[in-house]
């Protein structure tokens, strides 16, 4: 059940970011749900591998390079999902930053704490 809640919250965060950041668009709720799933899968596989490989660069940039990797993963996911589009690297970078922030806020509000 927690996994479904996280999935819906991620889709809602993506929907919010798409309405705030020019250059990112989601055609509807179904596209947001599919895009959230694909973003999660891409980040869990290729994103994790890239973060491990670029860890020294991430240390040199004090963690800022992870935002670049997240932006690239967002652009990559947009290539797989019809109805989810990211137009350029700058919108992807801003979207990755906001997506992480909005997702964290929504998780804090809606996900029940484990006791």
Backbone as CSV, one residue per row, in Angstrom:
resi,resn,N_x,N_y,N_z,CA_x,CA_y,CA_z,C_x,C_y,C_z
1,UNK,0.821,-1.195,0.000,0.000,0.000,0.000,0.869,1.266,0.000
2,UNK,1.974,1.225,0.774,2.874,2.386,0.826,3.468,2.688,-0.548
3,UNK,3.774,1.635,-1.301,4.346,1.820,-2.630,3.375,2.565,-3.547
4,UNK,2.101,2.222,-3.480,1.093,2.916,-4.288,0.958,4.382,-3.875
5,UNK,1.013,4.632,-2.574,0.927,6.008,-2.084,2.110,6.819,-2.606
6,UNK,3.309,6.250,-2.525,4.497,6.943,-3.032,4.385,7.199,-4.534
7,UNK,3.849,6.236,-5.264,3.701,6.374,-6.711,2.737,7.517,-7.051
8,UNK,1.588,7.550,-6.376,0.609,8.608,-6.641,1.151,9.978,-6.241
9,UNK,1.889,10.031,-5.141,2.468,11.308,-4.717,3.523,11.773,-5.716
10,UNK,4.322,10.850,-6.232,5.315,11.211,-7.243,4.647,11.727,-8.510
11,UNK,3.552,11.095,-8.901,2.803,11.560,-10.081,2.209,12.943,-9.833
12,UNK,1.693,13.182,-8.636,1.144,14.494,-8.292,2.246,15.545,-8.302
13,UNK,3.417,15.206,-7.760,4.545,16.141,-7.768,4.955,16.465,-9.205
14,UNK,4.986,15.470,-10.053,5.328,15.687,-11.459,4.294,16.583,-12.134
15,UNK,3.038,16.350,-11.826,1.949,17.173,-12.378,2.121,18.641,-11.956
16,UNK,2.453,18.857,-10.679,2.652,20.221,-10.173,3.848,20.871,-10.862
17,UNK,4.952,20.145,-10.952,6.158,20.689,-11.580,5.906,21.016,-13.045
18,UNK,5.146,20.181,-13.728,4.849,20.430,-15.136,4.026,21.710,-15.321
19,UNK,3.232,22.066,-14.325,2.449,23.290,-14.428,3.231,24.532,-13.992
20,UNK,4.347,24.345,-13.317,5.138,25.464,-12.824,6.316,25.774,-13.744
21,UNK,6.958,24.745,-14.259,8.182,24.931,-15.049,7.841,24.975,-16.541
22,UNK,8.120,26.108,-17.193,7.926,26.137,-18.642,8.970,25.234,-19.303
23,UNK,8.527,24.440,-20.244,9.431,23.507,-20.904,9.201,22.069,-20.486
24,UNK,8.366,21.866,-19.472,7.975,20.520,-19.053,6.463,20.439,-19.161
25,UNK,5.982,19.385,-19.819,4.534,19.237,-19.967,4.129,17.784,-19.761
26,UNK,2.952,17.635,-19.174,2.329,16.329,-18.980,0.922,16.457,-19.531
27,UNK,0.549,15.523,-20.414,-0.728,15.653,-21.109,-1.932,15.293,-20.255
28,UNK,-1.759,14.530,-19.198,-2.890,14.166,-18.364,-2.460,13.303,-17.187
29,UNK,-3.438,12.918,-16.357,-3.125,12.111,-15.167,-2.497,10.753,-15.505
30,UNK,-2.943,10.118,-16.569,-2.382,8.809,-16.941,-0.926,8.960,-17.344
31,UNK,-0.621,10.011,-18.103,0.768,10.254,-18.499,1.626,10.573,-17.283
32,UNK,1.060,11.295,-16.304,1.807,11.602,-15.082,2.111,10.333,-14.296
33,UNK,1.146,9.433,-14.206,1.369,8.170,-13.493,2.427,7.312,-14.190
34,UNK,2.331,7.214,-15.499,3.311,6.419,-16.247,4.688,7.072,-16.173
35,UNK,4.733,8.394,-16.292,6.015,9.103,-16.230,6.657,8.947,-14.850
36,UNK,5.853,9.006,-13.791,6.399,8.813,-12.439,6.983,7.415,-12.290
37,UNK,6.314,6.429,-12.861,6.823,5.062,-12.818,8.129,4.939,-13.598
38,UNK,8.170,5.498,-14.793,9.373,5.415,-15.625,10.527,6.192,-14.987
39,UNK,10.252,7.362,-14.431,11.301,8.133,-13.757,11.868,7.329,-12.591
40,UNK,11.009,6.688,-11.836,11.472,5.854,-10.731,12.334,4.701,-11.199
41,UNK,11.919,4.045,-12.271,12.697,2.922,-12.799,14.038,3.375,-13.380
42,UNK,14.019,4.479,-14.110,15.259,5.001,-14.697,16.227,5.427,-13.595
43,UNK,15.712,6.101,-12.569,16.574,6.528,-11.465,17.111,5.347,-10.670
44,UNK,16.305,4.307,-10.532,16.739,3.141,-9.761,17.772,2.300,-10.502
45,UNK,17.822,2.399,-11.811,18.761,1.575,-12.581,19.913,2.423,-13.111
46,UNK,19.687,3.114,-14.195,20.733,3.900,-14.836,21.188,5.062,-13.954
47,UNK,20.259,5.700,-13.289,20.601,6.825,-12.418,21.513,6.399,-11.284
48,UNK,21.214,5.261,-10.683,22.052,4.743,-9.605,23.462,4.430,-10.116
49,UNK,23.532,3.808,-11.274,24.832,3.480,-11.867,25.637,4.753,-12.148
50,UNK,24.995,5.759,-12.717,25.691,7.017,-13.002,26.130,7.717,-11.725
51,UNK,25.308,7.662,-10.690,25.674,8.302,-9.428,26.873,7.610,-8.790
52,UNK,26.946,6.308,-8.911,28.098,5.583,-8.375,29.350,5.905,-9.184
53,UNK,29.233,5.902,-10.501,30.394,6.165,-11.358,30.912,7.596,-11.243
54,UNK,30.028,8.539,-11.010,30.437,9.943,-10.951,30.574,10.446,-9.519
55,UNK,30.681,9.534,-8.570,30.781,9.932,-7.168,31.959,10.871,-6.891
56,UNK,33.152,10.633,-7.456,34.246,11.586,-7.216,33.915,13.008,-7.699
57,UNK,33.279,13.111,-8.869,32.880,14.422,-9.373,31.820,15.048,-8.462
58,UNK,30.943,14.221,-7.944,29.910,14.710,-7.024,30.547,15.260,-5.751
59,UNK,31.579,14.608,-5.262,32.269,15.106,-4.079,32.947,16.438,-4.373
60,UNK,33.595,16.529,-5.537,34.262,17.784,-5.916,33.287,18.946,-6.037
61,UNK,32.066,18.666,-6.477,31.070,19.729,-6.652,30.156,19.861,-5.440
62,UNK,30.523,19.198,-4.355,29.745,19.231,-3.108,28.300,18.759,-3.310
63,UNK,28.124,17.775,-4.159,26.817,17.166,-4.375,25.988,17.782,-5.479
64,UNK,26.445,18.885,-6.033,25.647,19.571,-7.053,25.547,18.792,-8.355
65,UNK,26.515,17.927,-8.638,26.469,17.168,-9.884,25.293,16.194,-9.903
66,UNK,24.808,15.780,-8.744,23.645,14.881,-8.710,22.413,15.532,-9.337
67,UNK,22.329,16.860,-9.235,21.209,17.546,-9.887,21.307,17.422,-11.401
68,UNK,22.522,17.439,-11.917,22.733,17.262,-13.359,22.302,15.853,-13.770
69,UNK,22.682,14.863,-12.984,22.290,13.481,-13.286,20.774,13.338,-13.223
70,UNK,20.137,13.927,-12.212,18.680,13.860,-12.114,18.007,14.540,-13.299
71,UNK,18.582,15.640,-13.771,18.027,16.322,-14.945,18.150,15.442,-16.182
72,UNK,19.286,14.783,-16.335,19.462,13.879,-17.475,18.496,12.700,-17.415
73,UNK,18.247,12.183,-16.221,17.304,11.073,-16.058,15.875,11.526,-16.369
74,UNK,15.562,12.776,-16.032,14.243,13.322,-16.351,14.074,13.445,-17.864
75,UNK,15.112,13.922,-18.540,15.059,14.018,-20.004,14.963,12.637,-20.643
76,UNK,15.702,11.687,-20.115,15.657,10.327,-20.650,14.262,9.720,-20.482
77,UNK,13.667,9.913,-19.329,12.325,9.378,-19.086,11.306,10.006,-20.026
78,UNK,11.500,11.270,-20.377,10.545,11.916,-21.291,10.598,11.295,-22.681
79,UNK,11.707,10.686,-23.020,11.813,10.010,-24.306,11.032,8.708,-24.361
80,UNK,10.737,8.131,-23.218,10.021,6.857,-23.158,8.511,7.003,-22.988
81,UNK,8.057,8.139,-22.481,6.642,8.289,-22.124,5.956,9.264,-23.071
82,UNK,4.956,8.745,-23.757,4.158,9.597,-24.633,3.267,10.471,-23.744
83,UNK,3.276,11.760,-23.995,2.479,12.678,-23.194,3.271,13.361,-22.100
84,UNK,4.541,13.009,-21.964,5.432,13.672,-21.008,6.621,14.193,-21.794
85,UNK,6.801,15.515,-21.772,7.851,16.124,-22.582,8.689,17.088,-21.759
86,UNK,9.983,17.030,-21.996,10.930,17.974,-21.398,11.682,18.605,-22.555
87,UNK,11.591,19.918,-22.679,12.179,20.636,-23.809,13.454,21.350,-23.374
88,UNK,14.559,20.631,-23.360,15.848,21.252,-23.072,16.401,20.901,-21.707
89,UNK,17.694,21.195,-21.550,18.373,20.833,-20.313,18.015,21.753,-19.159
90,UNK,17.891,23.050,-19.415,17.585,23.998,-18.333,16.226,23.692,-17.703
91,UNK,15.149,23.476,-18.494,13.895,23.066,-17.859,14.031,21.736,-17.108
92,UNK,14.857,20.821,-17.635,15.063,19.543,-16.948,15.766,19.759,-15.610
93,UNK,16.745,20.642,-15.582,17.470,20.917,-14.342,16.571,21.587,-13.309
94,UNK,15.836,22.594,-13.741,14.901,23.262,-12.826,13.820,22.280,-12.384
95,UNK,13.323,21.477,-13.327,12.300,20.486,-12.999,12.800,19.439,-12.030
96,UNK,14.043,18.995,-12.185,14.602,18.004,-11.266,14.716,18.579,-9.860
97,UNK,15.155,19.822,-9.753,15.247,20.475,-8.445,13.870,20.598,-7.795
98,UNK,12.923,21.123,-8.555,11.572,21.308,-8.012,10.869,19.982,-7.744
99,UNK,11.105,18.999,-8.595,10.478,17.695,-8.408,10.925,17.071,-7.091
100,UNK,12.199,17.162,-6.799,12.693,16.644,-5.529,12.096,17.388,-4.344
101,UNK,12.009,18.708,-4.450,11.461,19.523,-3.370,9.973,19.263,-3.167
102,UNK,9.208,19.309,-4.243,7.759,19.102,-4.151,7.444,17.679,-3.681
103,UNK,8.185,16.710,-4.188,7.969,15.324,-3.788,8.236,15.155,-2.295
104,UNK,9.297,15.771,-1.787,9.614,15.684,-0.354,8.526,16.320,0.500
105,UNK,8.039,17.457,0.063,6.978,18.141,0.816,5.704,17.300,0.836
106,UNK,5.305,16.781,-0.330,4.092,15.964,-0.399,4.239,14.667,0.397
107,UNK,5.422,14.054,0.365,5.658,12.832,1.146,5.514,13.138,2.635
108,UNK,6.052,14.279,3.072,5.965,14.660,4.486,4.517,14.900,4.916
109,UNK,3.715,15.403,3.999,2.325,15.715,4.343,1.452,14.468,4.302
110,UNK,1.585,13.648,3.261,0.610,12.582,3.022,1.015,11.179,3.444
111,UNK,2.290,10.909,3.573,2.703,9.531,3.900,2.669,9.372,5.418
112,UNK,1.899,8.362,5.873,1.838,8.147,7.331,3.191,7.671,7.863
113,UNK,3.509,8.144,9.064,4.766,7.748,9.691,4.677,6.313,10.185
114,UNK,5.787,5.587,10.012,5.854,4.220,10.547,6.078,4.293,12.037
115,UNK,5.386,3.466,12.764,5.565,3.493,14.212,6.354,2.318,14.716
